[in-house]
Amino acid sequence: MLKRKALASLKRMTVAFNAVEDDGRTSSVLLSLQHSFEMLLKAALVHNNVPVFDKKLGRSIGFEKCLELSRQQPNIKLTDAEAGTLRAIDALRDDEQHWFNSVSEPILFIHARAGVTLFDDLLNRVFRERLADSLPLRVLPISTEPPMGLDILIDQEFSQIQDLLQPGRRARNEARARIRTLLAIEGHASEESLVSEKDVDRVEKGIAQGKSRNAVFPALEQISTAFSGEGPTLTVRFDQKGPPVKFADRDSDAAAIREIDLQKKFHRSATDLAEKLNLSLPRSLALRQHLGIDDDPKCFYIFEMGSQKHPRFSDNALKLMRESMKALDMDKVWASHKPIGRGKSPRECPIEGCAQSTKN
């Protein structure tokens, strides 16, 4: 049933894309495309015996939770680049539905074709089916213009934004609408794809000050596109390249600093980590100490509320611990990191790569 709904939503997307252009076309394409992936991910999770119903909320899980669980499931194997494509589509859909943004025809097409490519990849990977078995090639999104790489499209958009922000143009609203689209596309490289007004303000200010595209949109430098085939058989895949984006403090010389919702990023408790890994709390702590999880700012954060401190962990911590358990002997980890009595000297972990041994 979920898979049929996913295919039905994808069909609606192709109909909307190939329809005569109107004000609701972009919204219909992005809404149907995002919904088709939510249904497909849920179908894949159910196929792998992963529940998609939240008993606490009394309703099915949302798109972000589907994405998180799909990245964790070895039988789905959603890669970082694929997750980035889905985050960007979701962010574009959110901005199109709830804000005023401007998605150009080439950017819409390249994401629609990338969505079709990824849909076919996931359908084949999980269900051993091809999209062509359910959807004729002739109805897929086709452009009369040759597809351009994302870097070229971004350069074109950035130049237009610069022009729109020139003194006397009185086109600030249109410029901000295009800024929103480029910020949403950063979802390809950033786990935080929600676009806020503060993000748009910072980018606008940076462009007005004459800063370069690389300075204003650093995350976009990590994204590349790969094309193969042509016409109805064209495939588009996004990939990540270059050095990772660095977190900067407020005093850093950056035109656009993305404010990350820390409570959203670091949302796991120590108990939650242990339960997800099927470990006891003491053994989970031993593994954290061995890997240096509590010393990694990408994995660990302490929320301070008055005199109270609440340690929390990110999905990076869960992923790192889960992957390490495939190669580590947990009995040896426990023996090297279990609690010691008072007055006793700390143990030395004989396992290569121990974070505590390196620290000491």
Salt bridges, closest charged atoms under 4 A:
GLU38 OE2 - LYS42 NZ 3.19
GLU64 OE2 - LYS264 NZ 3.10
GLU68 OE2 - LYS65 NZ 3.59
GLU68 OE2 - ARG268 NH2 2.18
ASP80 OD1 - ARG71 NH2 2.55
ASP80 OD1 - LYS319 NZ 3.61
GLU82 OE2 - ARG125 NH2 2.59
ASP90 OD1 - ARG93 NH2 3.34
ASP94 OD1 - HIS98 NE2 3.81
ASP95 OD1 - ARG180 NH1 3.62
GLU105 OE1 - ARG25 NH1 2.99
ASP120 OD2 - ARG130 NH2 2.46
ASP121 OD1 - ARG237 NH2 3.03
GLU129 OE2 - LYS3 NZ 2.57
ASP155 OD1 - ARG213 NH1 2.81
GLU157 OE1 - ARG178 NH1 3.04
ASP163 OD2 - ARG169 NH1 2.66
GLU174 OE2 - ARG178 NH2 3.54
GLU186 OE1 - ARG258 NH1 2.67
GLU197 OE1 - ARG176 NH2 2.94
GLU197 OE2 - ARG180 NH2 2.24
ASP199 OD2 - ARG258 NE 3.16
ASP201 OD1 - ARG176 NH1 2.94
GLU204 OE2 - ARG172 NE 2.51
GLU204 OE1 - ARG176 NH1 2.57
GLU221 OE2 - ARG213 NH2 2.32
ASP253 OD1 - LYS211 NZ 3.02
GLU259 OE2 - ARG202 NH2 2.94
GLU259 OE2 - ARG250 NH2 3.00
ASP272 OD2 - ARG268 NH1 2.72
ASP294 OD2 - ARG288 NH2 2.92
ASP295 OD2 - LYS359 NZ 3.53
ASP315 OD1 - HIS267 NE2 3.03
ASP315 OD1 - ARG268 NE 2.74
GLU323 OE2 - LYS326 NZ 3.33
ASP331 OD1 - ARG283 NH2 3.34
